[in-house]
């Protein structure tokens, strides 16, 4: 059970890092500020979800 939770945790971290790299790469290539807004929305939603789950 512990191994499955660790695998899920690391896959989640890798997924977030992958999306971050894609959005940053897209911003660098296109110079579109909207890509940074997407990144800010992604991280703000992740932080909000983490804070809500800690309160429960």
mmCIF file as Biopython writes it, N, C-alpha, C and O atoms, coordinates in Angstrom:
data_model
#
loop_
_atom_site.group_PDB
_atom_site.id
_atom_site.type_symbol
_atom_site.label_atom_id
_atom_site.label_alt_id
_atom_site.label_comp_id
_atom_site.label_asym_id
_atom_site.label_entity_id
_atom_site.label_seq_id
_atom_site.pdbx_PDB_ins_code
_atom_site.Cartn_x
_atom_site.Cartn_y
_atom_site.Cartn_z
_atom_site.occupancy
_atom_site.B_iso_or_equiv
_atom_site.auth_seq_id
_atom_site.auth_asym_id
_atom_site.pdbx_PDB_model_num
ATOM 1   N N  . UNK A ? 1  ? 0.823   -1.194 0.000   1.0 0.0 1  A 1 
ATOM 2   C CA . UNK A ? 1  ? 0.000   0.000  0.000   1.0 0.0 1  A 1 
ATOM 3   C C  . UNK A ? 1  ? 0.868   1.260  0.000   1.0 0.0 1  A 1 
ATOM 4   O O  . UNK A ? 1  ? 0.561   2.227  -0.696  1.0 0.0 1  A 1 
ATOM 5   N N  . UNK A ? 2  ? 1.940   1.246  0.773   1.0 0.0 2  A 1 
ATOM 6   C CA . UNK A ? 2  ? 2.819   2.408  0.842   1.0 0.0 2  A 1 
ATOM 7   C C  . UNK A ? 2  ? 3.500   2.660  -0.496  1.0 0.0 2  A 1 
ATOM 8   O O  . UNK A ? 2  ? 3.667   3.807  -0.909  1.0 0.0 2  A 1 
ATOM 9   N N  . UNK A ? 3  ? 3.889   1.592  -1.165  1.0 0.0 3  A 1 
ATOM 10  C CA . UNK A ? 3  ? 4.559   1.745  -2.458  1.0 0.0 3  A 1 
ATOM 11  C C  . UNK A ? 3  ? 3.606   2.377  -3.467  1.0 0.0 3  A 1 
ATOM 12  O O  . UNK A ? 3  ? 4.026   3.217  -4.263  1.0 0.0 3  A 1 
ATOM 13  N N  . UNK A ? 4  ? 2.344   1.993  -3.447  1.0 0.0 4  A 1 
ATOM 14  C CA . UNK A ? 4  ? 1.368   2.576  -4.375  1.0 0.0 4  A 1 
ATOM 15  C C  . UNK A ? 4  ? 1.181   4.061  -4.108  1.0 0.0 4  A 1 
ATOM 16  O O  . UNK A ? 4  ? 1.078   4.847  -5.049  1.0 0.0 4  A 1 
ATOM 17  N N  . UNK A ? 5  ? 1.136   4.459  -2.836  1.0 0.0 5  A 1 
ATOM 18  C CA . UNK A ? 5  ? 0.971   5.876  -2.513  1.0 0.0 5  A 1 
ATOM 19  C C  . UNK A ? 5  ? 2.195   6.667  -2.959  1.0 0.0 5  A 1 
ATOM 20  O O  . UNK A ? 5  ? 2.062   7.785  -3.457  1.0 0.0 5  A 1 
ATOM 21  N N  . UNK A ? 6  ? 3.391   6.093  -2.782  1.0 0.0 6  A 1 
ATOM 22  C CA . UNK A ? 6  ? 4.601   6.782  -3.221  1.0 0.0 6  A 1 
ATOM 23  C C  . UNK A ? 6  ? 4.622   6.927  -4.737  1.0 0.0 6  A 1 
ATOM 24  O O  . UNK A ? 6  ? 5.003   7.978  -5.254  1.0 0.0 6  A 1 
ATOM 25  N N  . UNK A ? 7  ? 4.221   5.893  -5.444  1.0 0.0 7  A 1 
ATOM 26  C CA . UNK A ? 7  ? 4.195   5.948  -6.905  1.0 0.0 7  A 1 
ATOM 27  C C  . UNK A ? 7  ? 3.200   6.998  -7.367  1.0 0.0 7  A 1 
ATOM 28  O O  . UNK A ? 7  ? 3.496   7.775  -8.274  1.0 0.0 7  A 1 
ATOM 29  N N  . UNK A ? 8  ? 2.018   7.029  -6.749  1.0 0.0 8  A 1 
ATOM 30  C CA . UNK A ? 8  ? 1.014   8.035  -7.113  1.0 0.0 8  A 1 
ATOM 31  C C  . UNK A ? 8  ? 1.535   9.443  -6.844  1.0 0.0 8  A 1 
ATOM 32  O O  . UNK A ? 8  ? 1.328   10.354 -7.646  1.0 0.0 8  A 1 
ATOM 33  N N  . UNK A ? 9  ? 2.202   9.609  -5.726  1.0 0.0 9  A 1 
ATOM 34  C CA . UNK A ? 9  ? 2.745   10.929 -5.358  1.0 0.0 9  A 1 
ATOM 35  C C  . UNK A ? 9  ? 3.778   11.389 -6.387  1.0 0.0 9  A 1 
ATOM 36  O O  . UNK A ? 9  ? 3.736   12.530 -6.848  1.0 0.0 9  A 1 
ATOM 37  N N  . UNK A ? 10 ? 4.706   10.494 -6.745  1.0 0.0 10 A 1 
ATOM 38  C CA . UNK A ? 10 ? 5.750   10.874 -7.684  1.0 0.0 10 A 1 
ATOM 39  C C  . UNK A ? 10 ? 5.219   11.058 -9.103  1.0 0.0 10 A 1 
ATOM 40  O O  . UNK A ? 10 ? 5.716   11.907 -9.843  1.0 0.0 10 A 1 
ATOM 41  N N  . UNK A ? 11 ? 4.222   10.276 -9.486  1.0 0.0 11 A 1 
ATOM 42  C CA . UNK A ? 11 ? 3.604   10.488 -10.792 1.0 0.0 11 A 1 
ATOM 43  C C  . UNK A ? 11 ? 2.886   11.829 -10.855 1.0 0.0 11 A 1 
ATOM 44  O O  . UNK A ? 11 ? 2.916   12.501 -11.886 1.0 0.0 11 A 1 
ATOM 45  N N  . UNK A ? 12 ? 2.240   12.225 -9.759  1.0 0.0 12 A 1 
ATOM 46  C CA . UNK A ? 12 ? 1.570   13.518 -9.690  1.0 0.0 12 A 1 
ATOM 47  C C  . UNK A ? 12 ? 2.594   14.648 -9.817  1.0 0.0 12 A 1 
ATOM 48  O O  . UNK A ? 12 ? 2.368   15.617 -10.543 1.0 0.0 12 A 1 
ATOM 49  N N  . UNK A ? 13 ? 3.718   14.521 -9.109  1.0 0.0 13 A 1 
ATOM 50  C CA . UNK A ? 13 ? 4.768   15.543 -9.177  1.0 0.0 13 A 1 
ATOM 51  C C  . UNK A ? 13 ? 5.340   15.611 -10.589 1.0 0.0 13 A 1 
ATOM 52  O O  . UNK A ? 13 ? 5.543   16.702 -11.120 1.0 0.0 13 A 1 
ATOM 53  N N  . UNK A ? 14 ? 5.599   14.472 -11.195 1.0 0.0 14 A 1 
ATOM 54  C CA . UNK A ? 14 ? 6.117   14.462 -12.560 1.0 0.0 14 A 1 
ATOM 55  C C  . UNK A ? 14 ? 5.129   15.065 -13.552 1.0 0.0 14 A 1 
ATOM 56  O O  . UNK A ? 14 ? 5.528   15.758 -14.488 1.0 0.0 14 A 1 
ATOM 57  N N  . UNK A ? 15 ? 3.849   14.803 -13.347 1.0 0.0 15 A 1 
ATOM 58  C CA . UNK A ? 15 ? 2.826   15.384 -14.226 1.0 0.0 15 A 1 
ATOM 59  C C  . UNK A ? 15 ? 2.788   16.900 -14.126 1.0 0.0 15 A 1 
ATOM 60  O O  . UNK A ? 15 ? 2.696   17.591 -15.141 1.0 0.0 15 A 1 
ATOM 61  N N  . UNK A ? 16 ? 2.857   17.417 -12.909 1.0 0.0 16 A 1 
ATOM 62  C CA . UNK A ? 16 ? 2.842   18.864 -12.712 1.0 0.0 16 A 1 
ATOM 63  C C  . UNK A ? 16 ? 4.102   19.486 -13.303 1.0 0.0 16 A 1 
ATOM 64  O O  . UNK A ? 16 ? 4.031   20.541 -13.934 1.0 0.0 16 A 1 
ATOM 65  N N  . UNK A ? 17 ? 5.250   18.849 -13.108 1.0 0.0 17 A 1 
ATOM 66  C CA . UNK A ? 17 ? 6.487   19.367 -13.696 1.0 0.0 17 A 1 
ATOM 67  C C  . UNK A ? 17 ? 6.437   19.344 -15.218 1.0 0.0 17 A 1 
ATOM 68  O O  . UNK A ? 17 ? 6.933   20.264 -15.868 1.0 0.0 17 A 1 
ATOM 69  N N  . UNK A ? 18 ? 5.845   18.308 -15.788 1.0 0.0 18 A 1 
ATOM 70  C CA . UNK A ? 18 ? 5.732   18.209 -17.238 1.0 0.0 18 A 1 
ATOM 71  C C  . UNK A ? 18 ? 4.867   19.329 -17.798 1.0 0.0 18 A 1 
ATOM 72  O O  . UNK A ? 18 ? 5.236   19.967 -18.784 1.0 0.0 18 A 1 
ATOM 73  N N  . UNK A ? 19 ? 3.719   19.569 -17.176 1.0 0.0 19 A 1 
ATOM 74  C CA . UNK A ? 19 ? 2.832   20.645 -17.627 1.0 0.0 19 A 1 
ATOM 75  C C  . UNK A ? 19 ? 3.518   22.001 -17.449 1.0 0.0 19 A 1 
ATOM 76  O O  . UNK A ? 19 ? 3.367   22.885 -18.293 1.0 0.0 19 A 1 
ATOM 77  N N  . UNK A ? 20 ? 4.266   22.170 -16.362 1.0 0.0 20 A 1 
ATOM 78  C CA . UNK A ? 20 ? 4.999   23.413 -16.138 1.0 0.0 20 A 1 
ATOM 79  C C  . UNK A ? 20 ? 6.014   23.644 -17.245 1.0 0.0 20 A 1 
ATOM 80  O O  . UNK A ? 20 ? 6.112   24.747 -17.783 1.0 0.0 20 A 1 
ATOM 81  N N  . UNK A ? 21 ? 6.768   22.607 -17.588 1.0 0.0 21 A 1 
ATOM 82  C CA . UNK A ? 21 ? 7.758   22.739 -18.664 1.0 0.0 21 A 1 
ATOM 83  C C  . UNK A ? 21 ? 7.089   23.057 -20.002 1.0 0.0 21 A 1 
ATOM 84  O O  . UNK A ? 21 ? 7.600   23.865 -20.777 1.0 0.0 21 A 1 
ATOM 85  N N  . UNK A ? 22 ? 5.954   22.427 -20.269 1.0 0.0 22 A 1 
ATOM 86  C CA . UNK A ? 22 ? 5.246   22.714 -21.518 1.0 0.0 22 A 1 
ATOM 87  C C  . UNK A ? 22 ? 4.770   24.164 -21.573 1.0 0.0 22 A 1 
ATOM 88  O O  . UNK A ? 22 ? 4.919   24.829 -22.598 1.0 0.0 22 A 1 
ATOM 89  N N  . UNK A ? 23 ? 4.200   24.652 -20.475 1.0 0.0 23 A 1 
ATOM 90  C CA . UNK A ? 23 ? 3.704   26.030 -20.468 1.0 0.0 23 A 1 
ATOM 91  C C  . UNK A ? 23 ? 4.848   27.040 -20.539 1.0 0.0 23 A 1 
ATOM 92  O O  . UNK A ? 23 ? 4.734   28.055 -21.226 1.0 0.0 23 A 1 
ATOM 93  N N  . UNK A ? 24 ? 5.942   26.774 -19.839 1.0 0.0 24 A 1 
ATOM 94  C CA . UNK A ? 24 ? 7.084   27.686 -19.913 1.0 0.0 24 A 1 
ATOM 95  C C  . UNK A ? 24 ? 7.714   27.675 -21.301 1.0 0.0 24 A 1 
ATOM 96  O O  . UNK A ? 24 ? 8.092   28.723 -21.824 1.0 0.0 24 A 1 
ATOM 97  N N  . UNK A ? 25 ? 7.826   26.492 -21.892 1.0 0.0 25 A 1 
ATOM 98  C CA . UNK A ? 25 ? 8.373   26.399 -23.244 1.0 0.0 25 A 1 
ATOM 99  C C  . UNK A ? 25 ? 7.492   27.112 -24.249 1.0 0.0 25 A 1 
ATOM 100 O O  . UNK A ? 25 ? 7.990   27.787 -25.150 1.0 0.0 25 A 1 
ATOM 101 N N  . UNK A ? 26 ? 6.202   26.967 -24.101 1.0 0.0 26 A 1 
ATOM 102 C CA . UNK A ? 26 ? 5.273   27.652 -24.995 1.0 0.0 26 A 1 
ATOM 103 C C  . UNK A ? 26 ? 5.376   29.162 -24.826 1.0 0.0 26 A 1 
ATOM 104 O O  . UNK A ? 26 ? 5.301   29.904 -25.805 1.0 0.0 26 A 1 
ATOM 105 N N  . UNK A ? 27 ? 5.547   29.621 -23.585 1.0 0.0 27 A 1 
ATOM 106 C CA . UNK A ? 27 ? 5.704   31.057 -23.356 1.0 0.0 27 A 1 
ATOM 107 C C  . UNK A ? 27 ? 6.989   31.570 -23.982 1.0 0.0 27 A 1 
ATOM 108 O O  . UNK A ? 27 ? 6.994   32.639 -24.592 1.0 0.0 27 A 1 
ATOM 109 N N  . UNK A ? 28 ? 8.072   30.828 -23.840 1.0 0.0 28 A 1 
ATOM 110 C CA . UNK A ? 28 ? 9.360   31.263 -24.390 1.0 0.0 28 A 1 
ATOM 111 C C  . UNK A ? 28 ? 9.290   31.364 -25.906 1.0 0.0 28 A 1 
ATOM 112 O O  . UNK A ? 28 ? 9.830   32.299 -26.497 1.0 0.0 28 A 1 
ATOM 113 N N  . UNK A ? 29 ? 8.626   30.406 -26.531 1.0 0.0 29 A 1 
ATOM 114 C CA . UNK A ? 29 ? 8.558   30.399 -27.992 1.0 0.0 29 A 1 
ATOM 115 C C  . UNK A ? 29 ? 7.593   31.462 -28.512 1.0 0.0 29 A 1 
ATOM 116 O O  . UNK A ? 29 ? 7.925   32.187 -29.450 1.0 0.0 29 A 1 
ATOM 117 N N  . UNK A ? 30 ? 6.405   31.564 -27.916 1.0 0.0 30 A 1 
ATOM 118 C CA . UNK A ? 30 ? 5.383   32.444 -28.474 1.0 0.0 30 A 1 
ATOM 119 C C  . UNK A ? 30 ? 5.361   33.838 -27.855 1.0 0.0 30 A 1 
ATOM 120 O O  . UNK A ? 30 ? 4.763   34.754 -28.420 1.0 0.0 30 A 1 
ATOM 121 N N  . UNK A ? 31 ? 5.999   34.008 -26.714 1.0 0.0 31 A 1 
ATOM 122 C CA . UNK A ? 31 ? 5.983   35.281 -25.972 1.0 0.0 31 A 1 
ATOM 123 C C  . UNK A ? 31 ? 4.558   35.736 -25.663 1.0 0.0 31 A 1 
ATOM 124 O O  . UNK A ? 31 ? 4.269   36.932 -25.617 1.0 0.0 31 A 1 
ATOM 125 N N  . UNK A ? 32 ? 3.674   34.759 -25.453 1.0 0.0 32 A 1 
ATOM 126 C CA . UNK A ? 32 ? 2.279   35.041 -25.143 1.0 0.0 32 A 1 
ATOM 127 C C  . UNK A ? 32 ? 2.109   35.024 -23.623 1.0 0.0 32 A 1 
ATOM 128 O O  . UNK A ? 32 ? 2.374   34.013 -22.972 1.0 0.0 32 A 1 
ATOM 129 N N  . UNK A ? 33 ? 1.667   36.147 -23.070 1.0 0.0 33 A 1 
ATOM 130 C CA . UNK A ? 33 ? 1.524   36.277 -21.627 1.0 0.0 33 A 1 
ATOM 131 C C  . UNK A ? 33 ? 0.414   35.371 -21.093 1.0 0.0 33 A 1 
ATOM 132 O O  . UNK A ? 33 ? 0.390   35.045 -19.907 1.0 0.0 33 A 1 
ATOM 133 N N  . UNK A ? 34 ? -0.489  34.974 -21.960 1.0 0.0 34 A 1 
ATOM 134 C CA . UNK A ? 34 ? -1.575  34.092 -21.551 1.0 0.0 34 A 1 
ATOM 135 C C  . UNK A ? 34 ? -1.046  32.750 -21.036 1.0 0.0 34 A 1 
ATOM 136 O O  . UNK A ? 34 ? -1.659  32.133 -20.165 1.0 0.0 34 A 1 
ATOM 137 N N  . UNK A ? 35 ? 0.088   32.300 -21.572 1.0 0.0 35 A 1 
ATOM 138 C CA . UNK A ? 35 ? 0.696   31.054 -21.095 1.0 0.0 35 A 1 
ATOM 139 C C  . UNK A ? 35 ? 1.119   31.183 -19.637 1.0 0.0 35 A 1 
ATOM 140 O O  . UNK A ? 35 ? 0.969   30.238 -18.864 1.0 0.0 35 A 1 
ATOM 141 N N  . UNK A ? 36 ? 1.639   32.329 -19.259 1.0 0.0 36 A 1 
ATOM 142 C CA . UNK A ? 36 ? 2.001   32.553 -17.851 1.0 0.0 36 A 1 
ATOM 143 C C  . UNK A ? 36 ? 0.763   32.624 -16.980 1.0 0.0 36 A 1 
ATOM 144 O O  . UNK A ? 36 ? 0.791   32.204 -15.823 1.0 0.0 36 A 1 
ATOM 145 N N  . UNK A ? 37 ? -0.321  33.151 -17.526 1.0 0.0 37 A 1 
ATOM 146 C CA . UNK A ? 37 ? -1.572  33.189 -16.765 1.0 0.0 37 A 1 
ATOM 147 C C  . UNK A ? 37 ? -2.070  31.766 -16.512 1.0 0.0 37 A 1 
ATOM 148 O O  . UNK A ? 37 ? -2.548  31.461 -15.419 1.0 0.0 37 A 1 
ATOM 149 N N  . UNK A ? 38 ? -1.960  30.897 -17.514 1.0 0.0 38 A 1 
ATOM 150 C CA . UNK A ? 38 ? -2.343  29.501 -17.327 1.0 0.0 38 A 1 
ATOM 151 C C  . UNK A ? 38 ? -1.493  28.849 -16.239 1.0 0.0 38 A 1 
ATOM 152 O O  . UNK A ? 38 ? -2.000  28.082 -15.421 1.0 0.0 38 A 1 
ATOM 153 N N  . UNK A ? 39 ? -0.210  29.158 -16.238 1.0 0.0 39 A 1 
ATOM 154 C CA . UNK A ? 39 ? 0.686   28.597 -15.232 1.0 0.0 39 A 1 
ATOM 155 C C  . UNK A ? 39 ? 0.331   29.102 -13.837 1.0 0.0 39 A 1 
ATOM 156 O O  . UNK A ? 39 ? 0.353   28.340 -12.871 1.0 0.0 39 A 1 
ATOM 157 N N  . UNK A ? 40 ? 0.006   30.380 -13.736 1.0 0.0 40 A 1 
ATOM 158 C CA . UNK A ? 40 ? -0.394  30.944 -12.450 1.0 0.0 40 A 1 
ATOM 159 C C  . UNK A ? 40 ? -1.706  30.327 -11.972 1.0 0.0 40 A 1 
ATOM 160 O O  . UNK A ? 40 ? -1.865  30.044 -10.785 1.0 0.0 40 A 1 
ATOM 161 N N  . UNK A ? 41 ? -2.636  30.121 -12.886 1.0 0.0 41 A 1 
ATOM 162 C CA . UNK A ? 41 ? -3.913  29.481 -12.524 1.0 0.0 41 A 1 
ATOM 163 C C  . UNK A ? 41 ? -3.671  28.047 -12.071 1.0 0.0 41 A 1 
ATOM 164 O O  . UNK A ? 41 ? -4.274  27.597 -11.096 1.0 0.0 41 A 1 
ATOM 165 N N  . UNK A ? 42 ? -2.808  27.333 -12.758 1.0 0.0 42 A 1 
ATOM 166 C CA . UNK A ? 42 ? -2.491  25.951 -12.385 1.0 0.0 42 A 1 
ATOM 167 C C  . UNK A ? 42 ? -1.946  25.889 -10.969 1.0 0.0 42 A 1 
ATOM 168 O O  . UNK A ? 42 ? -2.431  25.105 -10.153 1.0 0.0 42 A 1 
ATOM 169 N N  . UNK A ? 43 ? -0.937  26.710 -10.666 1.0 0.0 43 A 1 
ATOM 170 C CA . UNK A ? 43 ? -0.324  26.649 -9.350  1.0 0.0 43 A 1 
ATOM 171 C C  . UNK A ? 43 ? -1.229  27.201 -8.255  1.0 0.0 43 A 1 
ATOM 172 O O  . UNK A ? 43 ? -1.214  26.697 -7.133  1.0 0.0 43 A 1 
ATOM 173 N N  . UNK A ? 44 ? -2.008  28.218 -8.561  1.0 0.0 44 A 1 
ATOM 174 C CA . UNK A ? 44 ? -2.922  28.730 -7.539  1.0 0.0 44 A 1 
ATOM 175 C C  . UNK A ? 44 ? -4.014  27.712 -7.212  1.0 0.0 44 A 1 
ATOM 176 O O  . UNK A ? 44 ? -4.420  27.588 -6.056  1.0 0.0 44 A 1 
ATOM 177 N N  . UNK A ? 45 ? -4.491  26.986 -8.222  1.0 0.0 45 A 1 
ATOM 178 C CA . UNK A ? 45 ? -5.494  25.956 -7.950  1.0 0.0 45 A 1 
ATOM 179 C C  . UNK A ? 45 ? -4.889  24.797 -7.173  1.0 0.0 45 A 1 
ATOM 180 O O  . UNK A ? 45 ? -5.542  24.246 -6.287  1.0 0.0 45 A 1 
ATOM 181 N N  . UNK A ? 46 ? -3.661  24.417 -7.482  1.0 0.0 46 A 1 
ATOM 182 C CA . UNK A ? 46 ? -3.003  23.351 -6.731  1.0 0.0 46 A 1 
ATOM 183 C C  . UNK A ? 46 ? -2.804  23.736 -5.271  1.0 0.0 46 A 1 
ATOM 184 O O  . UNK A ? 46 ? -3.011  22.917 -4.376  1.0 0.0 46 A 1 
ATOM 185 N N  . UNK A ? 47 ? -2.406  24.975 -5.031  1.0 0.0 47 A 1 
ATOM 186 C CA . UNK A ? 47 ? -2.210  25.446 -3.660  1.0 0.0 47 A 1 
ATOM 187 C C  . UNK A ? 47 ? -3.540  25.514 -2.927  1.0 0.0 47 A 1 
ATOM 188 O O  . UNK A ? 47 ? -3.621  25.131 -1.760  1.0 0.0 47 A 1 
ATOM 189 N N  . UNK A ? 48 ? -4.576  25.992 -3.588  1.0 0.0 48 A 1 
ATOM 190 C CA . UNK A ? 48 ? -5.898  26.078 -2.950  1.0 0.0 48 A 1 
ATOM 191 C C  . UNK A ? 48 ? -6.422  24.690 -2.595  1.0 0.0 48 A 1 
ATOM 192 O O  . UNK A ? 48 ? -6.974  24.497 -1.511  1.0 0.0 48 A 1 
ATOM 193 N N  . UNK A ? 49 ? -6.257  23.730 -3.488  1.0 0.0 49 A 1 
ATOM 194 C CA . UNK A ? 49 ? -6.713  22.366 -3.225  1.0 0.0 49 A 1 
ATOM 195 C C  . UNK A ? 49 ? -5.935  21.766 -2.056  1.0 0.0 49 A 1 
ATOM 196 O O  . UNK A ? 49 ? -6.508  21.080 -1.210  1.0 0.0 49 A 1 
ATOM 197 N N  . UNK A ? 50 ? -4.643  22.023 -2.013  1.0 0.0 50 A 1 
ATOM 198 C CA . UNK A ? 50 ? -3.813  21.493 -0.916  1.0 0.0 50 A 1 
ATOM 199 C C  . UNK A ? 50 ? -4.246  22.099 0.409   1.0 0.0 50 A 1 
ATOM 200 O O  . UNK A ? 50 ? -4.331  21.385 1.408   1.0 0.0 50 A 1 
ATOM 201 N N  . UNK A ? 51 ? -4.527  23.415 0.444   1.0 0.0 51 A 1 
ATOM 202 C CA . UNK A ? 51 ? -4.945  24.063 1.678   1.0 0.0 51 A 1 
ATOM 203 C C  . UNK A ? 51 ? -6.307  23.556 2.142   1.0 0.0 51 A 1 
ATOM 204 O O  . UNK A ? 51 ? -6.518  23.361 3.338   1.0 0.0 51 A 1 
ATOM 205 N N  . UNK A ? 52 ? -7.220  23.345 1.220   1.0 0.0 52 A 1 
ATOM 206 C CA . UNK A ? 52 ? -8.544  22.840 1.585   1.0 0.0 52 A 1 
ATOM 207 C C  . UNK A ? 52 ? -8.433  21.414 2.114   1.0 0.0 52 A 1 
ATOM 208 O O  . UNK A ? 52 ? -9.125  21.050 3.065   1.0 0.0 52 A 1 
ATOM 209 N N  . UNK A ? 53 ? -7.576  20.613 1.511   1.0 0.0 53 A 1 
ATOM 210 C CA . UNK A ? 53 ? -7.444  19.230 1.976   1.0 0.0 53 A 1 
ATOM 211 C C  . UNK A ? 53 ? -6.754  19.149 3.332   1.0 0.0 53 A 1 
ATOM 212 O O  . UNK A ? 53 ? -6.987  18.197 4.077   1.0 0.0 53 A 1 
ATOM 213 N N  . UNK A ? 54 ? -5.914  20.117 3.670   1.0 0.0 54 A 1 
ATOM 214 C CA . UNK A ? 54 ? -5.255  20.126 4.971   1.0 0.0 54 A 1 
ATOM 215 C C  . UNK A ? 54 ? -6.232  20.505 6.078   1.0 0.0 54 A 1 
ATOM 216 O O  . UNK A ? 54 ? -6.070  20.067 7.217   1.0 0.0 54 A 1 
ATOM 217 N N  . UNK A ? 55 ? -7.237  21.307 5.762   1.0 0.0 55 A 1 
ATOM 218 C CA . UNK A ? 55 ? -8.214  21.736 6.778   1.0 0.0 55 A 1 
ATOM 219 C C  . UNK A ? 55 ? -9.153  20.614 7.181   1.0 0.0 55 A 1 
ATOM 220 O O  . UNK A ? 55 ? -9.709  20.636 8.279   1.0 0.0 55 A 1 
ATOM 221 N N  . UNK A ? 56 ? -9.339  19.629 6.304   1.0 0.0 56 A 1 
ATOM 222 C CA . UNK A ? 56 ? -10.278 18.533 6.600   1.0 0.0 56 A 1 
ATOM 223 C C  . UNK A ? 56 ? -9.689  17.525 7.530   1.0 0.0 56 A 1 
ATOM 224 O O  . UNK A ? 56 ? -10.349 16.545 7.876   1.0 0.0 56 A 1 
#
